[in-house]
Amino acid sequence: MTIRWLPSLSLTEIYDRWTGRTARADRVANRLEDIRLSMLDMLGDDGARRYPQVARRIRASADAQALWYVRAELMAALAGLYGEKTARTRMVSLSVLFDGMLPKGMASRPTVLRSTHRR
């Protein structure tokens, strides 16, 4: 009877498990899918029929950056469906999902609208 102390894993698999690379990749993939589903849910069935190119771009986007750029098209579609105020509100909730997924320069930053005072 032979006793095996280590499972039959390749060195790459052992390294990936040791460094947590596979777990991180899975988390990123899951977050991307959550963002994609949220965008499609916002668009809804009626929106997907009226704006099929937007739904297609959301489904075809391979990474967080591509999904980030599709937001503009989604915003336009939502504004056409529900009005600009509702579209903006929905886009704020969507932007939060991108936290930590984009390079630092791409993430939206909260802004404060300042009124201009004339002197």
C-alpha positions in Angstrom: 0.0 0.0 0.0 1.4 3.4 -1.1 0.6 6.5 0.9 0.5 9.7 -1.0 1.4 12.8 1.0 0.5 15.3 -1.7 -2.3 15.2 -4.2 -1.3 14.9 -7.8 -1.1 18.6 -8.7 1.2 20.3 -11.1 3.6 22.9 -9.8 1.5 25.7 -11.3 -1.7 24.4 -9.5 0.2 24.2 -6.2 1.6 27.8 -6.7 -1.9 29.1 -7.7 -3.4 27.6 -4.6 -0.6 28.8 -2.4 -0.8 32.4 -3.7 -4.6 32.4 -4.0 -4.5 33.3 -7.7 -7.4 31.0 -8.6 -9.6 32.3 -5.9 -9.0 35.9 -7.0 -9.7 35.0 -10.6 -12.9 33.4 -9.6 -13.9 36.4 -7.5 -13.2 38.8 -10.4 -15.2 36.6 -12.8 -18.1 36.5 -10.4 -18.1 40.3 -9.9 -18.0 40.8 -13.6 -21.0 38.6 -14.0 -22.8 40.4 -11.2 -22.1 43.7 -13.0 -23.2 42.3 -16.3 -26.5 40.9 -14.8 -27.2 44.2 -13.0 -26.8 46.1 -16.3 -29.1 43.7 -18.2 -31.6 43.8 -15.3 -31.6 47.6 -15.5 -32.3 47.5 -19.2 -35.0 44.9 -18.8 -36.8 42.9 -21.4 -38.4 45.9 -23.0 -35.1 47.8 -23.1 -33.4 44.8 -24.6 -36.0 44.8 -27.4 -35.8 48.5 -28.0 -32.0 48.8 -27.6 -30.6 45.4 -28.8 -27.2 46.8 -29.5 -26.8 47.9 -25.9 -27.8 44.4 -24.6 -25.4 42.9 -27.1 -22.5 45.1 -26.0 -23.2 44.3 -22.3 -23.2 40.6 -23.0 -20.0 40.8 -25.2 -17.9 42.9 -22.9 -15.0 40.8 -21.7 -13.7 42.8 -18.8 -14.6 45.6 -16.3 -13.2 48.3 -18.5 -15.4 47.3 -21.4 -18.5 47.2 -19.2 -17.5 50.6 -17.8 -17.5 52.1 -21.2 -20.9 50.5 -22.1 -22.4 52.6 -19.2 -22.8 55.6 -21.5 -25.0 53.6 -23.9 -26.9 52.1 -21.0 -27.5 55.5 -19.6 -28.9 56.8 -22.9 -31.1 53.7 -23.2 -32.4 54.1 -19.7 -33.1 57.8 -20.2 -35.1 56.8 -23.3 -37.1 54.2 -21.4 -37.6 55.9 -18.0 -36.4 59.5 -18.2 -33.1 61.1 -17.3 -33.7 61.4 -13.5 -34.4 57.7 -13.1 -31.6 56.8 -15.4 -29.1 58.8 -13.4 -30.3 57.2 -10.1 -29.8 53.8 -11.5 -26.4 54.6 -12.9 -25.2 55.7 -9.4 -26.1 52.3 -8.0 -24.3 50.6 -10.9 -21.1 52.6 -10.5 -20.7 51.3 -6.9 -20.4 47.8 -8.3 -17.2 48.8 -10.1 -15.3 49.7 -6.9 -11.9 48.0 -7.0 -12.3 46.7 -10.5 -10.9 49.5 -12.6 -7.6 51.3 -12.8 -7.6 54.3 -10.4 -8.0 56.9 -13.2 -11.1 55.3 -14.6 -13.4 55.1 -11.5 -16.0 57.7 -11.1 -15.5 60.2 -8.3 -18.2 61.8 -6.3 -18.7 65.4 -7.2 -20.4 68.2 -5.4 -22.2 70.6 -7.7 -21.2 74.0 -6.8 -23.2 77.1 -7.5 -21.3 80.0 -8.9 -21.6 83.2 -6.9 -21.3 86.4 -8.7 -19.6 89.2 -6.9 
